[in-house]
Amino acid sequence: MEAIQPGLAVRTFDAAAASTGAGTPFAVPARAGALVWQTWFGTDPASIAVSLEYSLDSIHWDAIDSSIVVTGEVRTFAGLGGAPGFIRGNITAISGGAEVTMQLVWTVY
């Protein structure tokens, strides 16, 4: 699994079809930091529920932030401690739209 590098953008969804499901996971370094995540769409959906998820073992995932903004948005989650783990996006519901993209950028404190 690819590790997310400080300051470099990665995409957990890259112009993916408008359907539910988890995106590509990335390993998170064992350093305290924040994650800036952004969603955008080729065609805005009528409705969407997308979450940012974290896991210690890449098997059991917990939502740590979420968005329902159909025009896309930029959010910052500043609560990732010093434990190594994994991060990914997950579309839990979507109606319409096309080309879902979710980008992650790790920032070290």
VENTA-V273179 format. One record per helix or strand of 2 or more residues. SS is the DSSP state (a for helix, b for strand). FROM is the first residue (numbers start at 0). TO is the last residue. Records with the same first field share a line. If there is no record, write none. Layout:
SS = FROM-TO ; FROM-TO
This chain:
b = 8-15 ; 20-21 ; 25-27 ; 32-42 ; 46-54 ; 61-66 ; 72-79 ; 84-94 ; 97-107
